[in-house]
C-alpha cells in the first residue's frame, strides 16, 4: 500500500530567524491529515522564546516580542512537548511531512539541546524517519523549472490552497497536501516505499547542496559551504574541555 493512501503528520515552525544554531521557536504546529486531506488531529504552540523577536521575523509571522512574552508558553516545556509529539507520530510509523526539513528539524534539535530536553532523535533512538520534504522532492523531480520553490509557490504550482501563509498550522497542512499532489502528479514518487523515498531525499538533498555550493563558489563566494545533510544537520561538536 502506497504512503499516498495513509495518514500523514505535518510539522512546521515559525522562528526568530534562519540560523538553526542560534535562533528560537516562536510558534509550532503538528497536524495529522487523513488520506482524504482532512485534519483529524492538531497541536499548536505559541512560545516565549526568551529573546526579542526581530522586527523582520515579526513582519513575516505576525508575532511580536510583547505578544510572545504575554501569551507564550515557557520555551523549555513547550520545546519538550513539540519534540514528544513529533516523535510520537514517527514512532507510530506515520510519515512526517516538513517543508525544508533540514531547517525545522535541526532548529528543534538545537532547542532541545538548549533546554536540556530529549530531542526527537534521542526519543526514537535514531534520526527522524520517514520524512517527506516537498522542497527536496520538487527540486528533484522538476529540476529545471524556473521560479521560486517556497511553499506558496509550490502550492500555486500544484493547485493547493494556502489560506494563511506563515501561520505554522496553515503551512503544515498545505505542505502535506502538496506532497500528496506531488505523489499524484509524479507517480513514481507516489508509488515508492517510504524507506526508499526517504533514502532518495537524502541523496537528492546532498546533490542539490553540492550544486548550489558550486554555483555560489563560481559567482559569489569562493569559500561558500552549503550543508548537505538531510533531514537533520549534525550538531557541532562542543570544544574540548567544555565552554567553561
N, C-alpha and C positions, 0 to 999 in steps of 0.2 A: 504494500500500500504506500503510495506516494505521500510525502510530507504535505503536499497540497491539500489532501483530504482530511487532515487532522488539525488540532488546535495549534495556535502559535502564542507564545508570550512575547510581548514587545516592551522595550525598555528605552527610556530617554531621560536625559539630564539637561537642565539649563544651569549655567555656571557663571562664575565671576570673570572668566576669561578663557583663554585657549591653551594654556600651559598645563599639561597633566601633572607636572611635578609640584606646582605651586598654587594653582587655582582651586576654587572651592565650589561645592554643590550649593545651588540656591533652590531649585525645585527638581523633583524627580517623579517619574511615573512608571509603574509596571502594570500592564494590562494583558488580559487573556482574551484572544479572539478565537471564536469558533470557526468551523470550516465555511460557514455562510457569511463570514465577515463581521458578525455581531460581537459586541463586547459583553462577555459573561462575568468578568471579574476585573476589578481595578483597585490599585492603591496609588495615592498621590501624596506628596510631601512638600511642604514649604519649610525651609531650614533657615535658621540664623547662622550664616557661615562663619561668624566670628571675626570677620573683616569687613571693611567698607566695600560695597559693590560699586565698581567703576561706572561712571555715567554711560560709557559706551555699551556696557553689558545691560544696564537697566533699560536703555533705549531699545534693545533687541527683545528682551523677555518681559519687560514691564514691571520688574520687581525692584523697588528702591531699597536702600540700606535701612531706612526708617521702617518700612513695612516688614522687612525680614526680621528686624530686631523686635518689633512689637508683636508679630504674629507667628514667627517661625519657631519650629521646634529646636531644642538644643542639637547641635550638629552631631555630637558623639552618639547619642541614642538613635537619631534618625539614620545616620550612616549605617549603623548596625542593622537596623530594620530593613533598609534597602538591600543590603548585601544578603540578608537572610531570605528575603522574598525572591530575589533573583536566583539564588542558589536552589531554593525550593522548587522552582519551575524546572530548572535543568536536571535536578535530581529525579524528578518525575519523568524525565525523558522528553519534555516539551521543548521544541526548538526555540531559541531566543533570538528575536529579531532586534538588531541595533543598527541604526544608521550611523556609519562611521564608527564602528565598534571599537576600533583601536583607541579612539579618544574617550568615549564614555566609560568603557570598562576599565581602562587604565586610570582615569581620574578617580573612579570609585575605589579602585585598588589602593591608590595613594591616600585617599581619605581614610580608608580602613587603617592603614599604617599610621597615619597621623593621630588617630584617636585610640589606637591600641585595640581594635576590634578585629575579629576574624574576617578575612577577605572572602570573596566568592571562591577563589581557588582553594583556600585553606578549608573552607566548609565542604568542598567537593572532593578534596584530595587530588585535584588535577586542574589544569587550565579549563576555563569555561568552554563547554561544547555540548551539543552542536549550536553554533551561532550562524545566523544568516544576516549578511550585511548588504543591503541594497546598493550601497555606493560601490563596493568592491565588485559585486556581480555585474552591475550595469557597465562599469568600465571594462569588464572582461568580455561581456557578450556583445557590446556595441562600442568597441574601442575607438572608432574613428568618427563617431557622431560629434558634431560641433555643438557648442553651447555649454551652459552650466550643468553641474551634476548635484547641486544642492537639493535638499528634499523637495522644496517647492517645484523645482524644475523636473525632478523625477515624477512627481505627482502629475504635473501637466503633461509630460510625455506619455505616461502610462494610463492617463484618464482616471486618476484617483482624486477625490475631493480632499483638500486640506482646509479645514474650517478655521483654524486659528493658529497660524504658523508661530513657532517659538513658544507655544504652550506645550509643556512636556507631555501631557496626556494626548493632545491632538497630534503631536508629532509622532508619538509611539504608535498610535492607531494607524496613521497614514503610512508609516514605514511598513507595518505588517501588511496592509492592503496592497502596497506597491510590490512587495515580494511575491504575493500571490499572483498579481498581474504579470510580473516578470516570468513566473513559472508557467503561466498560461501562454504567454507570447513566445518565450524561448523554451520550447517543450523539452529539450534535453536537460535543462536546469530543473524543470518541474518533475522530471522522471527520475532524477538522481536520488540515490540513497543518501541519507543525512550525513553519514560518515564520509562519503565521497564528496558531497557538496562542501562540507567543512574543509576537507583537505584541499579541494580545488581553490577555495578562497585564500588559504594560507599561501599557496603558490602564486596565485594571481596578485594578491596584495604585495608580495615581495617583488614581483616583476614590475608592478606599477610604480613602486617606490624606486626601483633601480632606474626606470625610465625617467621619472621626474628628477631624480638626483643628477642623472647625466645631462638632462636639459638645463637644470639650474647651473651646473658647473660650466656648461658651454656659454650661457647667456648672462649670468648674474654673479655667481659666487663660485670661484674655482674650488672652494673647500666645503661646499654645501653637502650636508648629510641628511638623508630622508630615511626615517625609521622603517625597516622592512617588516618587523614583527607584527603579526595579527593573530588573534583579536586582542591580544594583551601585550603591551610594551613591557619588557622585563624591568624590574626595579633596578635602580642604580645601586651599586654596592656601597655600603657605608665605609667611610675612611677607616683605615686601620687604627685601632685604639679608640674608636668612637668619636663623638663630636665634642667631648669634653663637657 
